[in-house]
């Protein structure tokens, strides 16, 4: 991100220069176009003014020629003198029309032209009248009309109004000339200023380009050094690495990958990944989807399925584990992919050996359970006989036996009962610790506690005990296991009670992904020196003073250990005991 930001900043001067240069060119073009348009308008005005003057002078000259031709005809009577007159008759309407059209956008000039419109026909009519009289009646009538000065008066008006037209047109001509001069001067300024700006821009651009070239050389050097370092790193790591382009053709392979695939970098360069990286399923021997192609197709990192083998160039096979990921450019477009894989043959052999050991252990556990069930049946039968005989002896000969004899019979009955409880406990231990935790099984500690309360209801009532609890969680363990642990701990709290009525409280707190369940009582307590010994099988601190077999806490330890937890006690003689055990928290563990 920082590099991309730096690259954007480094390109800023070039972008600014480009924008400034574009603005300069646009400004020069704008002002040049404006000056050109002004010059064109000035040229049009000059052309129009000159055209008006020329047409006006031509009209006046045509009328003068017509008047001269009339006088020659009146003096000589020869028709040849009437050619200028005839030409004026034919041309003057057109000249007047042209003047009217060319001055249409100039109201002042057009009004003067309109003043000429009736005078020109009047002058031509006056000339025609004298010519017609000359032809029909002689010279005297025609000369008489001439001597009236009517024609001279019309002609003087024509000259005066033509002079006004020329005066206004010459004024427009002068204005247009001045405008053309101003446009030319402005254009020269624009060209000169634009040339100067462009020259300065060229110098700045050259300096910037040279600096950019130097920066580009530095970046090329840095990129080359980074690529070299990356190649050294990829060559040195212990995993196999293969990189491809967007067409899945190999562009890089490190020595570890060469050793695993049997291909050298020279031999595999440009080849498709499928030719080099051939993988099959260990069990089915079917070809596995190439993870590199999958990564490019899905646009995300992918890994191999379990139990995958790589077939090398020479046909040898190796257990591998790998992952592949697409390579994207700054625009997010996939330009290739990288595949990282490793030899896991040792790990796979260890896994297979562990699986075999687990299978053997499972069979051993099953056989142990079967043996325990069979042994319990075989042991219960003679114990029942012993117990029955003891009861018969007490019933039939109890009155005949002295105190010692009855005590002996009591020993026999108690021993048989103790052996029966021991067998029951051993069976429970075999049943509850023979299987490990089941995945995804969640147990409510509160529900397990309620089961224990119901199971120990008679003992709780007899002892006048109180069993309370705080909010308890759900844990990742079997319900029977949780119930067995709680029943043993609460049963011990009832058994090893002090003079006061038992007060037993169950609580829980979460630590490091586990629930720590605590069972606290106000019983006789335990010497801290024996805090480890009590979890050993058949270890009893109080001899025959209290009933029991000495495997209850050992059973708790075996169950808790099976879930990766532990159990311990915090106690002192006469101060009660607090037993704590840890079990895995549920995926979304919560207090109920």
N, C-alpha and C positions, 0 to 999 in steps of 0.2 A: 504493500500500500504506500509506504514512504517512498519507494523507488518510483512508483507510478506518479505520485504527486510531484516528485523532483523532476521527472521527465516533462510533466505538463508545465512546470515553472520554467524549465530550460527552453521550452519552445515558445514561451510567451513573447520574447523580443522579436522573433521572426514573424509571429502573428501580428504584432503591433505594426511592424514595418510594412507588412503586406497590406494591412488595413489603411495605414497612412498613405502608402503609395497609391492605393485604389482611390482614396479620397482626393489626392492631388490630381490624378488623371481625370476623375469625374469633374472636379472643379474646373480644370483647364478646358475640358470638353464643353462644360456648361457655359463658361464665359466666352469661349471661342464661338460657340453656336449662337449665343446672344449677340455677340459683335457681328457675326456673319449675317444674322437675320436683320440687324439694324442696317448693315451695309447694303443688304439686298433691298430693304425698304427704301433706303436713300437713293439707291440706283433706280428703283422703280419711279420714285418721285421725280428724279432728274429726267428720266426718259419721258415721263408724262408731261412735265413742264416744257421740255424741248419740243415734244410733239404738238402741244397746244400752240406754242409760238410759231412753229413751222406751218401748221395748218392755218393759223390766223393770217400770217404773212402771205401764204399762198392764196388764200381767199381774197385778200386785199389786192394782191398783184393781178389776180385773174380779172377782178372788176376793173382795175385800171387799164388792163389790156383791152377789155371789152369796150371801155369808153374811148380809147384811142382808135380802135377799129371803127367805131361809129362815126367819129369825126372824119376819118379818111373817106368813108363811104359818102358822107354828106357833101364833102368837097368835090369828090371825083365821080361818084355814082358807080364806081366799080365794085362789083360783088366780092372781089378778093380781099377787100379791106374788112369784110365782115367775119372772116375766119376766127379772129380772137373773140368776137362777140358770140359766135356759135359755140365755141369751146367753153366760154363762161356759162352759157345757158345750160350746157350738159354737165359741167363739173360742179357748179356752185351748190346744187342740192346735196351732192355727196359730201362736199367739204363741210357744209353746215351740219349734216348728220354726224360726221366724224367728230366735229367739235362738240356737238351735244353729248355724244357717247363718252368721249374722253374726259369731259368735265362733269360727268354725272355725280362723281363722288366729291366734287368741289363745289359746294352751293354758291359761293361768291363768284367763281368763274362761270358757272353755269348760268347765273342770272345775267351776266354780261353777254354771254352767247345768245341767250334768249332775246336780249335787246337787239342783237344783229339780225335775228331771224326775219322780221318783217321788212327791214331796210333793204336787204339784198334783192328780194323779188321786186320791191318797188323800184330800185335802180334799174334792174333788167327790164321792167315794164316801160320805164321812161325811155330807155334806149330803143326798145322795140317800137314804141310809138313814133319816134322821130324817123326810124328806118322805114316804117310802113308809109309815113307821109312822103318821104323822099321818093319812094317807089311809085306812089300813086299821084302825087300832086306837085312834085317839084321840090326845089330846094327851099324856097321862101317859107312855106308853112313849117318845115322841119326846123329851120334856123330860128323861126319865131319862138318855137317851144324851147329851143336851147337858150335863147336870150332871156327867157323867164327866170333862169338860174334855179329852176326846180331840181334839175339833175345835180347841179353843183351842191345844193343844200343837202340832198340825200347823201351825196358822196362824202361831204364833210362830216356828217353824222356817222357814216360808216367808218371813216378814218378815226374819229374821236373814240368811238366805242371799241374799235379794234385796238387802239392804243391802250385803253383801259384793260382789255383782255391781256395784252402783252405785258402791261405793268404788273398785274396780279400774277401772271405766269412767271415773269422774271423774279418776283419776290419769292414764289414757291421754288424756283430754280436756285435762288441764293440759299434759302433755308435747307434745301436738299443737299446742296454742296457742302454746307456747314455740317449737316448731320453725317454725311459721308466722311468728311474729314475727321469728325469725332469718333466715328466707328472705327476708322482705320487706326487712329491713335490708340484707342482702347484695345483693339486687337493686337497692336504691337506691344502694348504693356502686358497684356495677358500672355502673349507668346514669350516675352522676355522673362516675366515672373515665373511662368510655368517651366520654362527651360532651366532657370536657376534652381527652382525647387526640385525638379527632376534630377538635376546634376547632384544636388545635395543628397537627395534620396539614393541616387546611384552609389555615392561614396559610402553612406551609412549601410546600404545593403551589402556592399562589397565587404565592409568590415565585419558585419554580422555573419555573412556567409563564411568568411575565413574563420571566425570564432566558432561557428557551428561545425565546420569541418574539423577543427581541432578537437572540439568536444566529441564529435562522432568517433574520431580516432581513439580518444581516451575510452569511450564506451566500448568500442570494439576490443580494445586491449583488456578492459575489465571483464567483458563477456568471455573473451578467450581464456583469461585466467580463472574465471569462475567455472567455465566448462572443464578446464584442466583439473581444477580441484575436485569438482564433482566426479570426474572420471576416476581420479585417484581414490576418492572415498568409495565409490561403487566397486572399484576393483579390489579394494582392501577388505570390505566387509565379509563376514563369514557366510552370508546367504547368497544364493544365486540370483542374479538380476538380469532381466532381458527387457529392453526398450524397443518399441516399434513406432512406425509412423501411423498416419490415419488409415492406411490400407493394410495394417497388421503385418507389415514387412519389417524385419529386424534391422535396427539401426545401431544397437549396442548389446553386447553380451560380456559379462565379467568372467574371470577365470573359474570361479566356483560353478557358475552355470555351464561353462565349457566342460568342466570335469563331470558334472552330473548328466549332461545331455550327450556328451561325446562329440560335440561339434565345436570347431574352432571359430573364432570371430571372423576369420577370412572366409571360411567355407559357408557360414550361415548368413553373411551380410546380404541384405536384399531379399532373402527368402521369407516365405510366409511362415508365421508362427506355428501353423499346424504341422509343417514339415519338421520342425525342430523340437517342439514341445508336444509329445504324444503321451497322453495319459489315459489310463483305464481303471475301472473299478476292480478292487482286489478280489472281490467275491464273484461277480458276474462276468468279469473279463471284458465288459462292454466299454466302448469309448466314452469318455466323460467330456461334457461340454467344456471347451477351452475357456478358462476364466478371463483371459485377456480380451477375447472377442466379446464375451458377455459384458465385461466392464464397459467397453466402448459402446455396445449396443444399448445398455441401460443407463449409461452416463453416471455410474456410481461405482464405489469400491465393492468387490466381491471376493469371496474366498472359496477354496475347494471343499467339496464334500469329504467326509471321513473315508478312510480306507481307500486312498488313491495311490496308484503306482505310476511312475514315470518310466517310459520305455526309452532307453538310450539308443544312440546310433548303432551300437553293436548288438542290440537286443537285450542287454541286461536291464533288470528292473529294480527300481528304488522306491521305497515308501517316501512320499513327500507331503509337505504342508505348504500352502502358498496363499497369496492374496494378490489381486490385481486392481489397478485404479486407472481411470482415464487421465490424460494430460490435456489441460486446457490452456489456451492463450489468454491474453488480457481481455479479449472480447467474449470469453466463455465458450469459444468454439473448440471442440475436441480435435487435437492435432496428433494424437498418438495415445500410447498407453505404456505402463510399466508393470512388469510381473516380478514379484519377489517370491522365491521358494527355497526350501531347505530340506536336507536329508533327515528324516525322522525314523530311520530304520531301527536304531537302538531303542527309541521311545516306543515304537510299535511292538518290538519284541518284548519290551518290559510290560506293555499293556496286555499283550497276549498271555504272558506268564502270569500277570496279576489276575486276568480273567480266569485262567485255569485254576489258580490258587483259590480264587473266590468260589469257583464251582466245587472244588474239593472241600472247602470249608463249609459250604452250604450243605453238601451231602453229609459231611461229618456232623453238622448240627442236626440234620434230620435224623441221622442214625442215633445221635445222642438222645434226641427227644423220644424216638421209638424205644430206645433202651430204658430211658427213665420211666416211660409209661409202663413198659413190661415189668421193670424192676419194682415199680410201685405196686403193681398188681401182685407180684410174687411176694413182696414184703408185707403188704397189708394182710394177706391171708393168715400167716402165722401170728401176726400181731393181734388180729381179731381173736385167734384161738387163745393166745396168752391172756388177752383182756377178758375173754369169756370165762376161762378157767379161774382167773383171779376173782371174778364176780361170783362164780359158783362156790369157790372156797369160802369167800366172805359170807355168802348166804347160808351155806350148809354147816360150816364148821366155825363161823365167826364167834358163836357163843362158847364153843369148846376151847378156842385158842386163847392164850393169854394175850396180854398187851403187846408183847414183842411179835407174836405171830400175826396179829392183825396189822401191826405196823409193817411187817414184811409183805403181807398181801397188798397194803397200800403202796409200798415201793414198787411192787410188780405192776399195779394198775397205773401208777404215775409214769413209770418208765415206758409202758406200752403207749400211753396217751402222748408222751413226749416224742416217742419215735414216730407216732402217726402224724403229729404236727410237723416234725422234721421232714417226713416224706412229702407232706402237702406243700411245705415251703420249697423243697427241691423241685417238685413238679411245677410250681408257679414260676420258679426261677428259670427252668428249662423252657417253659411256654412263653414267658414275657421277654426273655433276653435272647431267645434263639433267632429272632428276626430283627433286622435293623429298621430304621425309620422309613416310612412310606412317603414318597414324594407327593406334594400337593395336599397332604392330609392335615387339616387344621382342627385343633381341639380347643374347646372353651375350658379354661382352668376352673371357671366358676361352676360349669356343669359337672366337671369331674369332682369338685368339692361337694356338690350336692349329693352325688352318688355315694361318696365316702360317708357323709353325714347319715345317710339312710342306712348304710351297711353297718356303721358303728353306733347306731341309735341306742341300742341297749346299754353298751358300755358308757356312752355319754350320759345317759340318764342315771345309771348306777353311780357314776363318779360325781354327779352334780356339776358337770363341766359346761362351760360356755365356749362355743366355737363361732368366731366371727371372721369377717373378711372385709378388705377394702375392694375397690374396683379391680377386677382380675382380667387378664388379657386372653387373646387366642394365640396359641403357640403351634409351631410346626412339629407335631408329635402325635402318636397314636393315643386315643382316649384311654385305652386300657392301661397304657404305660403311665400316663399322668395320674390316673386313679390309684395305681399300685403304689407309686411314690408317696402320694398324699396320705393314703391309708396307713402305710408303714410309719410315717412321721407323726401323724395325729394319733395313731394307736400307741406309739411309744410315749407321746406326751400324756396320754391317759394312764398308761401303765406306770411310768416313772413320775408320778405326781407327788407333790408335797402335802403338808397338812391342810393347806387351803384348797378349796375347790379349784380344779384346773380351769385356767383361762387361756384359751388357744386362739391366736389371731393369724390369719393368712393374708399376705400382701404381696405386691409385685412392683418392680421398677425396671425400666429398660436401660440397657447399657451396651453400646457397641454392637447393635444389631441382635442382642439377645435379651430375653426376659429373665430377671433374677427373681425367683419366687421364694418368699421367706415364710417359715412356719415357726412362730414364737410361742413359747409356753412359760409357765411360772412354776415348773417342776423342780426336782431335786438338783438338777444341773449336772455337769460333767467336768471333771478335772481336765484342763487344757492339755495336760500331758498325754491324755488318751484320745485327743481329737482325731488322730489318724487311725489308731488301733480299732476304733469302733466300727470302721467301714471294712474290716477284714472279715472273711467268712468264719462263722462259729466262735467269734470273739464276744464273750459276755463279761461285763465288768462286775456284775453282782451275783455271780454263781446261780444258785437255785432260789435266791431270795425273790426273784421275779420270774414269771413264766416267760418262755421264749426259746428259740433255737439258735439265735446269733447270726442269722443270714438275712434278716430284714433290711438292715442298712446296706449290706453288701449288694442285695438285689437292687436297691435304689441307685447305688453307685454304678452298677452294670447298666441299668436302663439309661441313666443320664449320660454316661460316657458314650453310649451308642449313638447319641445325637450330637456328639462333640462338645458336651457340656461338662460341668463338674459339680460336686456337692461338698459342702463343708459345714462346720458347726462353730458357733461362737457361744461359749458357755463358761460358767464357773460354778463350783459346788454351792448349792443353796440359792443361786441367783437365776435359775431357769436356763433355758437353752433357746437358741435361734438357729434352726437349720435352714440353709440357703442352697438352692440348686438352680442351674441355668439351663434354659432350653432355647432353641432358635425361635426368633420372632417370625410371625407370619409376614408374607410379602407386603401387606398393608395392615400391620398389626395395630390394634386399637383396644382401648379399655372398654369393657362392657358396663 
